[in-house]
Amino acid sequence: MRGKNYSIFQRLTPIMASVMIGCESIKDINPVLDPEPLTANMSGMEHFPDQSQINIVLIRMDQISVDLVHSLHLFVSIACS
C-alpha cells in the first residue's frame, strides 16, 4: 500500500472507518479518509491506504473474514451507542 507493509489490522481499519463515517462505496474512501491523517496516525499509519488497495483486500477476503469484520462492526456499533 503505497510501498508500505501494513498489518491486517491496519488494512481493515480504513474499511471499518469508512463504514462508520458513512461511505456507501469504495470510491468514497479516498475523498473521505485522505484528509484524516490524525485518524490514520492513531492506527500507526502516516495515511490510510487508497481505495485500490482496499479493493484488493476485499477481493481476497473469504466468508470467514467477512463474518469476522461483520462481528467487529456490530461490536463497535454497540460500543459506540
Backbone torsions as a table, in degrees:
resi	resn	phi	psi	omega
1	MET	NA	100.3	-175.6
2	ARG	55.2	38.8	177.1
3	GLY	78.8	12.1	-178.0
4	LYS	-111.7	154.4	173.1
5	ASN	-101.8	109.2	-179.6
6	TYR	-101.4	147.5	175.6
7	SER	-74.1	168.7	177.0
8	ILE	-59.7	-42.9	178.4
9	PHE	-58.0	-44.6	-179.2
10	GLN	-68.2	-28.3	177.6
11	ARG	-76.4	-29.8	179.6
12	LEU	-85.2	-22.3	-178.1
13	THR	-56.3	-48.9	179.3
14	PRO	-65.8	-28.1	177.1
15	ILE	-65.6	-48.8	179.8
16	MET	-65.6	-41.5	179.6
17	ALA	-62.0	-42.1	-178.2
18	SER	-66.3	-36.4	177.1
19	VAL	-66.4	-44.2	-178.1
20	MET	-67.6	-32.5	179.9
21	ILE	-76.6	-24.4	177.8
22	GLY	109.9	15.9	176.3
23	CYS	-63.0	133.5	-179.5
24	GLU	-93.7	-15.7	177.5
25	SER	-152.3	169.7	-179.2
26	ILE	-62.4	-31.9	-178.0
27	LYS	-64.3	-16.1	178.3
28	ASP	-82.8	-12.2	-173.8
29	ILE	-63.5	-49.4	-177.0
30	ASN	-59.1	-53.2	-177.3
31	PRO	-67.9	-25.6	-177.2
32	VAL	-89.0	-43.2	-174.7
33	LEU	-91.8	-24.8	179.5
34	ASP	-57.8	-39.2	179.3
35	PRO	-77.2	11.4	-175.9
36	GLU	-115.0	59.5	-178.4
37	PRO	-66.1	-29.9	179.6
38	LEU	-64.1	-41.7	178.0
39	THR	-64.3	-41.3	177.1
40	ALA	-63.6	-41.0	179.0
41	ASN	-60.5	-35.0	179.1
42	MET	-65.5	-21.1	177.6
43	SER	-99.6	8.9	177.9
44	GLY	82.2	21.1	-179.7
45	MET	-121.9	150.0	174.4
46	GLU	-70.8	-36.4	179.3
47	HIS	-155.3	162.0	178.2
48	PHE	-74.4	150.3	172.1
49	PRO	-61.1	152.0	-179.1
50	ASP	-80.4	171.3	-172.9
51	GLN	-62.2	-30.9	179.3
52	SER	-66.3	-36.8	178.1
53	GLN	-71.9	-36.1	176.8
54	ILE	-65.1	-39.1	177.9
55	ASN	-60.0	-41.0	178.2
56	ILE	-61.2	-43.4	178.9
57	VAL	-61.5	-45.2	-178.6
58	LEU	-64.7	-38.5	179.4
59	ILE	-64.3	-35.5	-177.6
60	ARG	-81.1	-8.7	-178.2
61	MET	-73.5	139.7	174.2
62	ASP	-101.4	-177.5	-175.7
63	GLN	-62.7	-37.1	179.0
64	ILE	-63.1	-42.3	178.7
65	SER	-63.2	-42.4	178.9
66	VAL	-62.4	-42.9	179.0
67	ASP	-63.0	-40.1	178.5
68	LEU	-65.0	-43.5	178.4
69	VAL	-65.0	-39.5	177.6
70	HIS	-61.2	-44.9	178.6
71	SER	-62.7	-41.8	178.0
72	LEU	-62.3	-41.7	178.9
73	HIS	-62.3	-43.5	178.2
74	LEU	-62.6	-43.3	179.0
75	PHE	-60.3	-46.4	-179.7
76	VAL	-64.8	-41.5	179.8
77	SER	-61.1	-42.6	179.9
78	ILE	-69.5	-42.0	-178.4
79	ALA	-65.9	-32.2	-176.8
80	CYS	-85.8	-11.3	-178.0
81	SER	-94.4	NA	NA
